[in-house]
Amino acid sequence: MKAAVVRSFDQGPQYDSFELPAQPGPGDGVVVDVLAAALSPRVRSAASGGHYTSRGVLPMVPGLDGVGRLASGQRIYFFGASDTVGTMAEQALADDRLAVPVPDGVSSSVIAAGMLPAISAWVPLTKRAPILPGQSVLVLGATGTSGQLAVQIAKHLGAGEVIAVGRDPAGLDKARALGADQVVRWTATAGDVEAVARAASEVDIVLDYLWGDVTSKVMPLLCRHRQAESRALRWVLIGSAAGDEIALSSVLLRKRNLQILGSGQGASTTAEIFSVTPEIVAAFADRKLAVGLREVALADVATAWSARAEAGERVVFVP
C-alpha cells in the first residue's frame, strides 16, 4: 500500500510504499480503509521523534487517529493500534477497543480534522477540571484549531463566559463569531498582560495552549487581580506553543487558591481520553461544533507537510 513514510527524524514523510503486518494477530488491531487522517502538532512532534511518548522507532507512518471504513462498510473514528504504523496511509490498523461509529450526514474529513483538537478541550472540561454551569473560562491560544474548538466546547458544556486570547486578529474575530464573549490580542507587551489580567481576573478555569513566557507573565498578574484570594482557579496546561517551562513564585501558590493541572497522555489514560469521543462525534454531527480544514491528497504529503497552514485550519490527508 501507499503511505506517508518517515525514514529519518530529520526529514518529513515521503509518499512511499509501506506494508501492514501480513496477518495482524490478537491485539494488533483490525484493518480499515482510511478515509481521512489529520495533520496536528501532536502528529508533527511524533514524526520528528520529539514527542515525550516517542520510542524512536523507524521507519514509521505518522498519524494517531483517523476515519476509516471497516470491511462491513461501517465508517468509524478510531485510534491507531500502533504508534509506528500510523493512519496516514491507504490502510491502517484500528484499535477496535478505541473506535466509535460515524453517523451519516457528517463528513469523514470534519471528524478527522476536529476530533483530536476537540478532545484537547473536552477532556479537561469534563475529566481534569469539570466545568459547572455558568463558570467562566479563559482560553490562552484561541486562534488555532484547538483554541477555536475550545471556545465552542466551553460554551457547549455550559460556560457562562469565555475569554479568548491569541495573536492573530483574524483568528480572534473568528473566535468571537464562534462564541467568545471577550477577545484580547496578545502582542507580548506589558499592556497585553494587564489587559488579559483585567478581562479574566475572576475566571474559574484556564485552558492553556501556550505555557512558557506567556503563562509566566499572565499567571501572576491575573492571580493578583482576583478579589477573593481563596477563590479556586484551575489552570489546565494542554499545550506549550510558547515554551516548555515557566517561572513561578512559591508565594503565588501559598497566597492564592491556584490549582495547576496537566492534560494529556499520562495525565489521563487512553481509555479515559477516548471515552469522550461519542459525545464529540455527536456534537459535530449535530453541527454544534465547527472546524476549519483543507483536504490534501495523501500523495502530496511531502509538500503539505512543509507548507504553513492557515490559522484555524487543519490539513486532512485523504488517500
Backbone torsions as a table, in degrees:
resi	resn	phi	psi	omega
1	MET	NA	166.0	175.4
2	LYS	-97.4	146.5	-176.7
3	ALA	-156.7	167.3	167.1
4	ALA	-83.6	117.8	-172.3
5	VAL	-119.5	126.7	175.2
6	VAL	-99.4	119.3	178.0
7	ARG	-111.8	-9.4	176.0
8	SER	-148.5	135.3	179.2
9	PHE	-70.3	-10.7	178.2
10	ASP	-89.1	-2.8	-176.8
11	GLN	-137.4	141.8	178.6
12	GLY	-67.0	171.1	-177.8
13	PRO	-69.0	152.3	176.8
14	GLN	-119.8	151.1	176.9
15	TYR	-75.6	115.6	-170.2
16	ASP	-153.8	175.6	177.2
17	SER	-84.2	142.5	179.0
18	PHE	-157.4	132.0	-175.3
19	GLU	-107.8	137.6	171.3
20	LEU	-70.5	161.5	173.2
21	PRO	-53.5	137.9	-174.2
22	ALA	-57.5	-43.6	179.1
23	GLN	-138.4	92.5	179.3
24	PRO	-54.2	133.5	179.8
25	GLY	-91.2	-178.1	178.0
26	PRO	-56.9	130.6	-179.5
27	GLY	85.8	-6.8	-179.5
28	ASP	-83.5	-10.7	179.9
29	GLY	102.4	173.1	-179.5
30	VAL	-111.8	140.1	-177.9
31	VAL	-73.6	131.1	175.6
32	VAL	-127.5	150.6	169.1
33	ASP	-83.4	119.0	-175.8
34	VAL	-75.1	132.8	177.3
35	LEU	-103.9	-30.5	-178.9
36	ALA	-164.9	139.9	176.3
37	ALA	-145.3	132.1	-171.1
38	ALA	-97.6	150.8	175.5
39	LEU	-96.8	113.4	-178.9
40	SER	-119.3	164.0	174.3
41	PRO	-56.2	-35.6	178.4
42	ARG	-63.7	-40.2	179.0
43	VAL	-68.2	-42.4	177.0
44	ARG	-57.4	-45.5	-177.9
45	SER	-61.4	-43.0	178.9
46	ALA	-65.2	-39.0	-178.1
47	ALA	-70.5	-18.4	176.6
48	SER	-95.0	-2.2	-177.7
49	GLY	78.0	8.2	-173.1
50	GLY	-95.8	-8.9	-178.4
51	HIS	-74.0	149.7	-175.2
52	TYR	-66.1	-14.4	176.9
53	THR	-95.5	-2.0	-174.7
54	SER	-66.1	137.7	177.5
55	ARG	-102.5	-0.9	175.5
56	GLY	73.4	23.5	-176.9
57	VAL	-89.6	129.9	176.3
58	LEU	-132.0	153.5	-5.4
59	PRO	-71.6	161.5	179.4
60	MET	-142.3	155.4	170.3
61	VAL	-106.7	120.1	-179.5
62	PRO	-72.8	168.1	179.0
63	GLY	116.3	121.2	-177.4
64	LEU	-94.6	-29.6	-171.9
65	ASP	-149.1	177.3	177.7
66	GLY	175.8	-178.1	172.5
67	VAL	-114.0	131.1	-177.7
68	GLY	-139.5	172.6	178.6
69	ARG	-117.8	128.2	176.3
70	LEU	-76.3	168.0	177.7
71	ALA	-59.8	-26.3	179.0
72	SER	-74.5	-12.8	-176.7
73	GLY	99.6	-11.6	-179.2
74	GLN	-70.0	131.5	171.6
75	ARG	-83.1	139.6	177.7
76	ILE	-135.9	149.4	162.2
77	TYR	-93.7	135.8	-173.3
78	PHE	-146.0	155.2	165.5
79	PHE	-92.5	141.8	177.5
80	GLY	-66.9	149.9	-179.1
81	ALA	-83.9	-8.7	-176.7
82	SER	-138.2	143.9	177.6
83	ASP	-90.6	0.7	175.6
84	THR	-115.7	-23.1	175.0
85	VAL	-108.5	84.6	-170.6
86	GLY	-86.3	-161.8	-167.4
87	THR	-100.9	-3.9	-179.8
88	MET	-87.5	71.8	-174.0
89	ALA	-159.7	170.2	177.7
90	GLU	-68.2	-31.9	175.6
91	GLN	-135.9	157.5	179.1
92	ALA	-147.7	168.2	175.4
93	LEU	-100.2	113.2	179.1
94	ALA	-92.6	134.7	172.8
95	ASP	-74.1	109.2	-173.9
96	ASP	-69.0	-10.8	173.2
97	ARG	-82.7	-16.5	-176.0
98	LEU	-123.8	61.0	-179.2
99	ALA	-142.4	143.9	-179.0
100	VAL	-138.1	138.6	-179.6
101	PRO	-62.5	146.4	174.7
102	VAL	-106.6	121.3	-176.3
103	PRO	-74.9	161.6	173.2
104	ASP	-63.5	153.9	175.3
105	GLY	95.7	-4.5	174.9
106	VAL	-129.2	135.1	-173.1
107	SER	-75.6	151.2	177.3
108	SER	-60.5	-38.1	-177.3
109	SER	-67.9	-36.1	177.2
110	VAL	-62.8	-46.2	180.0
111	ILE	-64.7	-44.1	180.0
112	ALA	-62.2	-42.9	-177.9
113	ALA	-69.2	-36.3	-169.0
114	GLY	-95.8	-19.2	-168.4
115	MET	-67.7	-52.1	-178.0
116	LEU	-62.8	-46.4	176.7
117	PRO	-63.3	-33.4	176.9
118	ALA	-68.1	-41.3	176.8
119	ILE	-57.5	-37.4	-176.3
120	SER	-61.6	-24.5	176.7
121	ALA	-101.8	-35.4	-175.7
122	TRP	-66.4	-41.4	179.5
123	VAL	-63.5	-49.1	177.3
124	PRO	-57.6	-41.4	-173.6
125	LEU	-81.7	-7.7	177.3
126	THR	-122.1	-21.8	-175.4
127	LYS	-117.7	-50.0	-173.5
128	ARG	-82.9	-44.5	179.4
129	ALA	-139.3	71.3	-172.5
130	PRO	-54.2	129.1	-177.8
131	ILE	-82.4	142.7	174.0
132	LEU	-101.8	150.2	-179.5
133	PRO	-53.7	131.2	177.1
134	GLY	89.9	-10.1	179.2
135	GLN	-69.5	158.7	-176.6
136	SER	-105.3	149.5	-174.4
137	VAL	-132.0	134.4	171.3
138	LEU	-105.5	127.4	176.1
139	VAL	-107.7	110.8	176.0
140	LEU	-91.3	111.4	-175.2
141	GLY	98.4	55.1	-170.0
142	ALA	-95.4	3.5	-174.5
143	THR	-99.1	-9.4	174.6
144	GLY	-87.0	178.8	-178.6
145	THR	-58.7	-46.6	-178.3
146	SER	-64.6	-44.3	-178.7
147	GLY	-64.6	-39.9	179.3
148	GLN	-68.1	-35.9	174.2
149	LEU	-70.1	-33.4	177.4
150	ALA	-61.2	-40.3	176.8
151	VAL	-59.1	-48.3	-178.3
152	GLN	-65.0	-41.6	-176.0
153	ILE	-69.4	-40.0	177.0
154	ALA	-57.8	-44.5	177.6
155	LYS	-64.9	-44.1	-178.4
156	HIS	-60.2	-35.0	-177.6
157	LEU	-89.1	3.3	170.8
158	GLY	111.6	10.5	179.0
159	ALA	-61.3	137.9	176.4
160	GLY	-78.8	-33.4	179.0
161	GLU	-145.9	139.4	175.9
162	VAL	-126.0	128.3	178.8
163	ILE	-112.5	126.5	-176.2
164	ALA	-110.1	130.9	179.2
165	VAL	-123.2	132.9	178.3
166	GLY	-170.9	174.0	-176.2
167	ARG	-88.1	-39.9	-168.1
168	ASP	-82.6	118.6	-178.3
169	PRO	-59.8	-41.6	179.7
170	ALA	-64.5	-38.4	177.8
171	GLY	-65.5	-36.1	177.2
172	LEU	-69.3	-37.1	175.0
173	ASP	-60.2	-41.1	179.2
174	LYS	-67.6	-39.6	178.4
175	ALA	-60.1	-39.0	177.2
176	ARG	-64.7	-42.8	179.3
177	ALA	-64.0	-27.2	-179.1
178	LEU	-86.7	-2.4	174.4
179	GLY	129.5	-6.2	179.7
180	ALA	-64.0	134.2	-179.8
181	ASP	-82.2	-33.0	175.7
182	GLN	-135.7	147.7	173.2
183	VAL	-129.5	143.8	178.3
184	VAL	-132.8	124.1	178.4
185	ARG	-82.7	136.8	-178.7
186	TRP	-105.6	116.7	175.0
187	THR	-121.5	13.5	175.4
188	ALA	70.2	26.5	175.3
189	THR	-100.2	164.0	177.7
190	ALA	-61.0	-34.5	178.1
191	GLY	-63.3	-35.4	177.5
192	ASP	-63.1	-44.7	-179.1
193	VAL	-60.6	-44.4	179.3
194	GLU	-63.9	-40.6	-179.1
195	ALA	-64.3	-42.5	178.2
196	VAL	-64.4	-44.7	-178.4
197	ALA	-62.5	-40.3	178.9
198	ARG	-67.3	-44.0	-175.8
199	ALA	-69.1	-33.0	-168.6
200	ALA	-117.8	17.4	-173.0
201	SER	-62.3	-26.4	-177.2
202	GLU	-109.5	19.4	179.7
203	VAL	-68.4	158.5	179.3
204	ASP	-97.0	-33.5	-175.5
205	ILE	-136.8	136.6	171.8
206	VAL	-112.3	125.9	170.6
207	LEU	-101.0	109.0	-168.6
208	ASP	-108.1	109.4	175.9
209	TYR	-98.5	3.4	-171.5
210	LEU	-112.1	-55.6	-177.9
211	TRP	58.4	-153.3	175.7
212	GLY	56.9	-141.5	-174.0
213	ASP	-62.7	-34.2	-179.7
214	VAL	-63.0	-50.5	-178.7
215	THR	-66.1	-36.8	178.1
216	SER	-58.5	-33.0	-179.4
217	LYS	-86.3	-40.8	-172.6
218	VAL	-77.6	-43.5	-172.6
219	MET	-56.6	-50.4	-177.8
220	PRO	-64.4	-42.8	-176.9
221	LEU	-69.8	-39.5	177.9
222	LEU	-61.4	-43.4	179.7
223	CYS	-64.0	-39.8	-179.5
224	ARG	-67.0	-26.5	179.7
225	HIS	-78.7	-12.4	-177.4
226	ARG	-69.4	136.2	-176.6
227	GLN	-74.8	-39.9	-179.6
228	ALA	-102.8	113.9	-175.9
229	GLU	-61.2	-33.3	-174.5
230	SER	-91.2	0.1	178.4
231	ARG	-68.5	128.8	-174.4
232	ALA	-67.7	134.9	171.7
233	LEU	-125.1	114.3	-179.9
234	ARG	-99.0	115.2	-176.0
235	TRP	-107.0	112.0	-173.9
236	VAL	-106.8	114.9	176.5
237	LEU	-80.5	120.3	179.5
238	ILE	-114.4	-41.6	-179.2
239	GLY	-138.2	169.0	-176.3
240	SER	-134.7	50.4	-177.8
241	ALA	-63.6	-24.9	-178.7
242	ALA	-102.3	6.5	177.6
243	GLY	137.4	155.2	-176.2
244	ASP	-86.7	-14.7	-174.1
245	GLU	-129.3	153.9	174.0
246	ILE	-129.9	159.7	170.1
247	ALA	-97.1	128.1	-175.0
248	LEU	-138.2	120.3	178.6
249	SER	-75.2	139.2	177.3
250	SER	-64.3	-28.0	-179.8
251	VAL	-60.8	-36.7	-177.4
252	LEU	-60.2	-41.2	-178.5
253	LEU	-75.0	-27.6	179.5
254	ARG	-83.4	-31.1	-173.5
255	LYS	-93.6	-16.3	-179.8
256	ARG	-129.2	153.4	177.4
257	ASN	-86.5	70.3	-177.5
258	LEU	-100.1	121.8	-178.9
259	GLN	-115.4	112.3	-177.3
260	ILE	-101.3	123.7	-178.0
261	LEU	-126.9	154.2	171.0
262	GLY	-108.5	152.7	176.1
263	SER	-134.7	121.5	-178.1
264	GLY	168.9	-172.7	178.3
265	GLN	-64.4	122.9	-175.6
266	GLY	110.8	-53.4	175.0
267	ALA	-64.4	-33.3	172.7
268	SER	-126.8	148.2	176.9
269	THR	-72.1	159.5	177.2
270	THR	-59.8	-40.0	179.4
271	ALA	-63.6	-40.0	179.0
272	GLU	-66.1	-42.0	178.1
273	ILE	-61.9	-45.8	-176.1
274	PHE	-71.2	-21.2	-174.8
275	SER	-62.3	-20.1	-178.3
276	VAL	-87.9	-7.4	-171.3
277	THR	-66.6	-35.3	178.0
278	PRO	-59.8	-39.6	178.8
279	GLU	-65.6	-38.0	-179.2
280	ILE	-69.9	-43.8	176.7
281	VAL	-57.1	-44.4	179.9
282	ALA	-62.6	-38.9	-179.8
283	ALA	-66.1	-39.2	175.3
284	PHE	-67.6	-42.7	-178.9
285	ALA	-63.1	-33.3	-180.0
286	ASP	-88.0	6.5	179.4
287	ARG	63.0	28.6	175.4
288	LYS	-83.9	-18.8	178.2
289	LEU	-127.6	146.7	177.9
290	ALA	-130.7	147.6	179.2
291	VAL	-140.6	138.5	174.8
292	GLY	-82.8	138.0	-178.5
293	LEU	-150.2	162.1	174.3
294	ARG	-137.4	119.6	178.9
295	GLU	-79.4	136.2	178.6
296	VAL	-133.3	136.7	176.0
297	ALA	-63.7	137.0	-180.0
298	LEU	-55.5	-32.5	179.2
299	ALA	-61.0	-20.8	-179.3
300	ASP	-98.8	22.5	-174.0
301	VAL	-59.8	-40.6	-176.3
302	ALA	-62.2	-43.3	179.7
303	THR	-69.0	-46.1	-177.3
304	ALA	-66.8	-31.8	-177.9
305	TRP	-63.6	-38.0	-176.7
306	SER	-90.3	-9.5	-178.4
307	ALA	-81.1	152.2	178.7
308	ARG	-84.5	125.0	179.4
309	ALA	-80.9	150.8	174.5
310	GLU	-67.8	148.4	178.1
311	ALA	-59.5	133.6	179.2
312	GLY	76.1	12.3	-180.0
313	GLU	-119.4	129.0	178.3
314	ARG	-107.7	129.9	176.7
315	VAL	-76.3	132.7	177.9
316	VAL	-122.3	122.7	178.1
317	PHE	-87.5	131.9	178.5
318	VAL	-122.8	124.1	-179.0
319	PRO	-62.6	NA	NA
